[in-house]
């Protein structure tokens, strides 16, 4: 029986088993996907014994992404670009890693609001953490050359821009609404709005009617950020689709089937987490 898991500390909150076990059942695969709580001090030992324990690989969540990247021998370009890994597997007994957040974000964006590619104008990215790096990498790969990153710590935004060397401009958080009037895409990668707490406070009334607003937060499905955008009749992309799409590459690596992200899967997860 093929086995995979998700590791983190803590790990009880992870929705990954809901996704992967849905697919295992759907495709009739004899396998399992479990949660494994791994203390930071035990991470390297756990990864070293992963294959011996019978796992084909695992997903990785906080706080282990950077250290897992460091422990891996083979690095997918996505992991190298972000400096962190969320998916690992084995190639000839060697630990390989990728960061599928980039794939998940871009696949969800294309599936939900494909018109974004036709929109000219800058892309505004709110936040400069690991998720922002994954998003920026995907946008650069898609050919966007004017990405503006806003963060409360300008130093961190500058570090992100320097990491990618071109196409990214770091800006102060309080400048964000000065750039909305010609934005093609506005993305919240911060935790503002998680569980309804906080709001990036974007003036969507000043945005082009063709602009797309995307949020990486998915609890609630309609964050204050997305609600504000919808009130101005802008196209919106919630964070749940990214969660679903980012799971695809790992499942294929571990279980040998490339799964589809379907309305049935989304409905299953929405029922579990609440929302609509």
TAHU-V522105 format. One record per backbone hydrogen bond with DSSP energy under -0.5 kcal/mol. CO is the residue of the C=O (numbers start at 1). NH is the residue of the N-H. E is the energy in kcal/mol with one decimal. If there is no record, write none. Layout:
# TAHU-V522105
[[CO/NH/E] [CO/NH/E]]
This chain:
# TAHU-V522105
[[2/32/-1.9] [3/56/-3.3] [3/57/-0.5] [4/34/-1.6] [5/59/-2.8] [6/36/-2.7] [7/61/-2.5] [8/38/-2.1] [11/14/-1.8] [15/18/-0.9] [15/19/-1.2] [16/20/-2.5] [17/21/-2.3] [18/22/-1.0] [19/23/-1.8] [20/24/-2.5] [21/25/-2.0] [22/26/-2.5] [23/27/-2.8] [24/29/-2.2] [25/28/-0.8] [29/31/-1.3] [30/2/-1.5] [32/4/-1.9] [34/6/-2.1] [36/8/-1.1] [36/38/-0.6] [39/42/-1.7] [39/43/-0.5] [40/43/-1.1] [42/46/-2.4] [43/47/-2.8] [44/48/-2.2] [45/49/-1.3] [47/50/-0.8] [49/53/-2.2] [50/55/-2.0] [51/54/-1.4] [54/3/-0.5] [56/90/-0.6] [57/5/-0.9] [58/88/-2.7] [59/7/-2.3] [61/64/-2.1] [62/9/-1.7] [64/68/-2.3] [65/69/-1.8] [65/85/-1.8] [66/70/-1.9] [67/71/-1.7] [68/72/-1.6] [74/76/-0.5] [74/97/-2.2] [76/79/-0.9] [76/80/-2.0] [77/81/-2.5] [78/82/-1.4] [79/83/-2.8] [79/84/-1.0] [86/60/-2.2] [87/98/-2.2] [88/58/-1.4] [89/96/-3.2] [91/94/-1.7] [94/91/-2.6] [95/73/-2.4] [95/74/-2.2] [96/89/-1.9] [97/76/-2.8] [98/86/-2.1] [98/87/-1.7] [98/100/-0.6] [99/102/-0.7] [100/104/-2.9] [101/105/-2.8] [102/106/-2.5] [103/107/-2.8] [104/108/-2.0] [105/109/-2.5] [106/110/-2.5] [107/111/-2.0] [108/112/-2.4] [109/113/-2.7] [113/116/-2.2] [114/117/-1.4] [115/118/-1.5] [115/119/-0.6] [116/119/-1.0] [122/124/-0.5] [122/184/-2.8] [122/185/-1.1] [123/125/-0.5] [123/148/-3.1] [124/126/-0.5] [124/187/-3.0] [125/127/-0.6] [125/150/-2.8] [126/189/-2.4] [129/133/-1.9] [130/134/-1.9] [131/135/-2.2] [132/136/-3.0] [133/137/-2.4] [134/138/-1.8] [135/139/-2.3] [136/140/-2.6] [137/141/-2.3] [138/142/-1.4] [139/144/-2.4] [140/143/-1.5] [146/123/-2.5] [146/148/-0.5] [147/149/-0.5] [147/169/-2.9] [148/125/-3.1] [148/150/-0.5] [149/171/-3.0] [150/127/-3.3] [151/173/-1.1] [152/154/-0.8] [153/157/-1.7] [154/158/-2.5] [155/159/-2.1] [156/160/-2.0] [157/161/-2.3] [158/162/-2.7] [159/163/-2.1] [160/164/-1.3] [161/165/-1.1] [164/166/-1.9] [167/147/-2.5] [169/149/-2.7] [171/151/-1.5] [172/175/-1.8] [173/176/-1.7] [175/178/-1.6] [176/179/-1.4] [177/180/-0.7] [179/182/-0.6] [180/183/-1.6] [180/208/-0.6] [184/212/-1.6] [185/124/-2.9] [186/214/-2.7] [187/126/-3.2] [187/189/-0.7] [188/216/-2.2] [191/194/-2.5] [193/196/-2.6] [194/197/-1.8] [196/198/-0.7] [197/193/-2.9] [202/204/-1.8] [203/206/-1.6] [204/207/-1.6] [208/211/-1.7] [211/235/-0.9] [212/186/-2.8] [213/237/-2.3] [214/188/-2.7] [217/239/-1.3] [219/195/-3.9] [221/223/-0.9] [223/227/-2.8] [224/228/-2.2] [225/229/-1.6] [226/230/-2.8] [227/231/-1.9] [228/232/-0.7] [229/232/-1.0] [229/234/-2.0] [230/233/-2.0] [235/213/-2.6] [237/215/-2.5] [239/243/-1.6] [240/244/-2.1] [241/245/-2.8] [242/246/-2.6] [243/247/-0.6] [244/247/-0.8] [245/248/-1.4] [247/251/-1.9] [248/252/-2.1] [249/253/-2.1] [250/254/-2.6] [251/255/-2.9] [251/257/-0.5] [252/256/-1.5] [257/259/-0.9] [260/262/-0.8] [262/266/-2.3] [263/267/-2.7] [264/268/-2.0] [265/269/-2.2] [266/270/-2.9] [267/271/-2.2] [268/272/-1.3] [269/273/-2.5] [270/274/-2.4]]
